Amino acid sequence: MAALEHHDTAPPSEEPRDPSSDVAAECLSALMERHGVPARQQAAAVAQITAISISQARRKLRGAVWLFGEVLAITQHFGESLDQVFTHEVARSGSPSPALTSPSPTATQAAQFLVDGQALPCEVRLGAQITTGAPPGVVLAAAHDAQGWWVASPAALQARGLQGPHYLVAQVAMTQDSQAKPTRIAVVDDDLASAEALGDWFNETGYRADSFTSAAQLLGTPLADYDAFVVDLILGVGQTSHALVEQIRAARPQAPIVLLTGQLRGGVATEADLTTLLRTQGVAFFEKPVRPAVLTATIQSKLDRLANSTPA
């Protein structure tokens, strides 16, 4: 497969440190070790899978903030679920002496899993109470406040103001948020097979995608129905998607738009066309063939940034 080229107009930024990101870094590092990626090669692997720079990947593996899309892309790349990745580390951390005060070990509690600045719904089975600080190797702990149970590293719980009591996490399982609407993605490619293949990928990974083979088809539906757009730069003989991208951007000023093309080297699309769109419309760009997991991570990362920048 040809080397992937990714261009994004967003300027590089230094990721802030978040205590919950230490958990993500430890768990993802352990995931890669299980799949034969040694520590010295993990930053390069993360960079390739998530389409970030190696320096950004190194900072994330040292505890800088992870975006949820990046975590998801890495787990999917290695064929493991979020449950498997984080529960694997819980099991590895061991267990201290019996609890002084602890809920029934067989009971599960609805909880929120804190990771890279987000709260994801989960179910947790509590272990022993932590009475003298976190024992060595503890990755996840749980604490309770007026809003319910929270799961994260002990440091992240303390940073949130949850001072105690804290409990070891014996088991955690991620759950679907029934109130959350799936992200909707429009895929536009004049090659029907390509459009449907990419749409199927998104649908199989928890998104809701619709595939279109022309600008007219997409414009026949409300653009406001979609959260993100993946558009082939060439839509028909000698026709670029420049006008379509402008219409999408006018209707959805903040939505992620990703352009795909395999025809730059053939001269059908010009670098001038692409440069104009990158500069004026805030799009991202991938040359075909594209790795769907990396494309998905790029879209999700942009949606995460948008969500985090929106006032509550």
PyMOL commands that set and color helices and strands:
alter all, ss='L'
color gray80, all
select helices_A, chain A and resi 19-34+39-50+54-61+68-77+82-92+154-159+192-204+215-219+223-225+242-251+271-281+292-309
alter helices_A, ss='H'
color red, helices_A
select strands_A, chain A and resi 6-8+108-115+118-130+141-145+148-152+166-174+184-188+208-212+228-232+257-261+284-287
alter strands_A, ss='S'
color yellow, strands_A
deselect
rebuild
show_as cartoon
